[in-house]
Structure formats: structure tokens, C-alpha cells
């Protein structure tokens, strides 16, 4: 799906479900990983995660656009547009938008560099940074920690 098609789809969803025109731009963001979209308060444009424009993930696209349009229309009307606000929750439920972006496998995994093991209970502690094994103990049995390996 291209930028123009996404713009037309967003304008159509805005007319059909919100009965209000969408007068700003929809942009495609290729760097997004954990969110489906983003509404910008300063210039009122909406960004959509490019991964949801692929054929296998397009089933989630309408729900994400409805979610961002809820932010858009409520903000322009001066009502509560944040996730915690009652106005937002009511409107999102009424139009059938998605509350959360589905996980499509783009989240990054942490790369641990150190693995510590308790000498008593053999509980493993993967860590990003080195820790002082004299100062810190096992959280389960208070046993001594030993550096098992580094990655």
C-alpha cells in the first residue's frame, strides 16, 4: 500500500465512523517496531507503522487507523484524547478501534553479555552488565553468585 492509498483509506474511515473529515497527512514510518501508529499533537499528522501495510498484517490496519483517529478527533475537539481519558475509551469502543497494537514479532530481544549462576540452588541470572559477586547474592536462597560465562 502506498502513501496515497493510505491517505484515502484514512479519510474514508474518518468519514464513515467518525462523521468528520480528516484534514491532515498520514505518513508511513519504517522505523516503528512496537507501536502501530502515532498521532502528533503539534501538526496533527498521523504516522502508521510500515510493517502493518504488508499483506499478512493488513487485517490489523483498520483498527490501528481508528485508534489514531480517536486521538486526532478528540484532540481537535478539546476533549480527553489520552489513553487514560474516559472520552477516549468511550469513542474507541464505539468505533471499534484496537486498544493495543498486536505483536507481529518485531520486538527486539535483549542480548545478555554475562551469565551468573547461584552456587547453592543453580538459579541463573542473565545480565547486561557485570555485577560485584561479593556484594550481591542470590535472591532466592542468598547463596553466592558465580560468573558462569560471558557472551
N, C-alpha and C positions, 0 to 999 in steps of 0.2 A: 504494500500500500504506500502510495506517495503522499507528499505533503498536501497537495490539492484535494485528494480524495479524503484524507483525514479531516481537513478543514470543512468539507461539505458534510461529512458524517456528523461532526460535532455540531454544526449549525442545525442539521436536521433533528438530532436528538434534543437539542435545546428547544426547538420549536414544538416538537411532539410531546415531550414530557414536562417541560417547564413553562411552556406557552410564553416564552420570552426569547428575543433574538440574542444570539451570541455575536458580539460586535468586534471581537479581538482575534488574535492569532493563536493557532495551535501549532506547536513546534515538535519535532521529533528529536529526542535526546538519546544518543547512542551510548552514553556513559552510565546511565542509570542501571543499577543492579538490584536493589532491594525494594524499590518503590515502583508502583505502576504509573504514577504521574505526579505532577507538581503544579500548583497554582501560584502564580507570582502576584503578590499584593501591590507591588509598585506600578507595574504597567499592565496588569490583568491578563497576561498571556498564560497559556497552559502548555506544559511540556508533557509528552507521553513517552514512556519507555519504548524504545525501538524494538525490543525483543517481543513485545506483545503485538506487534504488527505482522509477525511471521504467521504463516498459515496454521501451524499447530497450536498457537496461543491466541488466535483471534477470537475465540469464544469468550475470553475474559475482557476484551477491549471495550465493549459497550458499557459494562459495569464500571470500568475504570473511568471512562469519559463521564458517566453520570455522577460519579463521586467528585470529580474535579469541577464539574458544572455546578454541583451543590455549593462548593466553596465559592465559586465565581458569582453566582446569582445572589447568595446570601450576603456576601461582602459588598456588592454593589447596592443592595437594598438597605444596608446598615444594620443587619441582624447578626446573630451569632453564627459565625462561619467556621469556627474551630471544631475539632473532633469532639471536644468535651461539651459543647453547647447543645442545648435542647433543640433549638431551631434546626441545627444541622442534622441531628439524629432523626428528627421527625421528617424532614424533607428527603433525606437519604432513604428512609424506609418507604416513603410514599412513592418515589420514582423507581425504587428497586435497584439502587446502585450497590456496588460491592463495598463492604466496610473495610476490608483489608485486601491488599494485592496478594494474589496466590503465589506461592513459592514455585518457581519454574526451574529451579536448580542453578541459579546464578550466584547464590551467596558464596562468599569466599570462606574457605576453611583456614583456621589458624595453623600456622606452621610452627610447631614446637621445636625448640632447639635443645632442650635439656629434659632428661627423664630421671626423676628421683624415685627411689623405692624405699619403703619402710623396712627396716631390718627385722621387726617383730611380726607384723601382720601382712607384709608383702604388698601393701596398698601402693598403687602407682600414682605419681604426681607429675604429669607433663607440664613443663614451664617454658615461658618465653625467655625469661632471664635467669641468671644464676642466683641461687639463694645461699645464705650463710647456714650451713648444716649444723653448726654449733648452736646457733641462736634459735632456729626453727625446728620443730618436732612434728611428728605425725598427728594429724587432727583426730584420728580415731583412737589410737592406743598410746599416744605420747612416746612412741619409740623413736630411735634415731633414724634420720634420713641418710641415704647413701646415693651418690650420683651414679646411676646405672650406665648411662651413655649420653653422648652428645650427637646431634644430627648435623 
